[in-house]
Amino acid sequence: RGEVTGMLLEEYDEQWHIDNEKRWSREEGIMQVNQLNRLLAEQGRTEDIIRSASDKEYQEQLFQEFGL
């Protein structure tokens, strides 16, 4: 059992792990923004889509408003 654990630790690539966590987080964020934009578009809130693209605080308010 100790040998297997030792092998796994030797094979662990920390940079690969960090890079993939960043990629997964970025993809999740993109999906969340897309969902927000779809909801706003369905309500005809085009100005909110435009504003949230450049105002991150406002975007966060919209995420809260829609429970995202």
C-alpha positions in Angstrom: 0.0 0.0 0.0 2.8 2.4 0.8 4.4 1.8 -2.6 1.2 2.8 -4.5 0.8 6.0 -2.4 4.5 6.8 -3.1 4.0 6.3 -6.8 1.0 8.5 -6.9 2.8 11.3 -5.0 5.7 11.1 -7.4 3.4 11.3 -10.4 1.3 14.2 -9.0 1.9 17.3 -11.2 1.0 20.3 -9.1 1.2 22.8 -12.0 -1.1 20.6 -14.1 -3.5 20.5 -11.2 -3.4 24.3 -10.8 -3.8 24.9 -14.5 -6.8 22.6 -14.7 -8.4 24.2 -11.6 -8.1 27.6 -13.3 -9.5 26.3 -16.6 -12.5 24.7 -14.8 -13.1 27.8 -12.8 -13.0 30.0 -15.9 -15.4 27.7 -17.8 -17.8 27.7 -14.8 -17.6 31.5 -14.7 -18.3 31.8 -18.4 -21.3 29.5 -18.1 -22.6 31.6 -15.2 -22.3 34.8 -17.2 -24.0 33.2 -20.2 -26.8 32.1 -18.0 -27.2 35.6 -16.6 -27.2 37.1 -20.1 -29.8 34.7 -21.3 -32.1 35.5 -18.4 -31.6 39.3 -18.9 -32.2 38.9 -22.6 -35.5 37.0 -22.0 -36.6 40.0 -19.9 -35.6 42.5 -22.5 -32.9 44.0 -20.2 -30.3 44.7 -22.9 -28.9 47.7 -21.0 -28.2 45.5 -18.0 -26.3 43.1 -20.1 -24.1 45.9 -21.5 -23.6 47.5 -18.1 -22.7 44.2 -16.4 -20.0 43.6 -19.0 -18.0 46.6 -17.7 -19.3 46.9 -14.1 -18.3 43.8 -12.1 -20.1 45.1 -8.9 -23.3 45.5 -10.9 -22.8 42.1 -12.4 -22.5 40.6 -8.9 -25.8 42.3 -7.9 -27.5 40.7 -10.9 -26.1 37.3 -10.0 -27.6 37.7 -6.6 -30.9 39.0 -8.1 -31.2 35.8 -10.2 -29.8 33.5 -7.5 -26.7 32.6 -9.6 
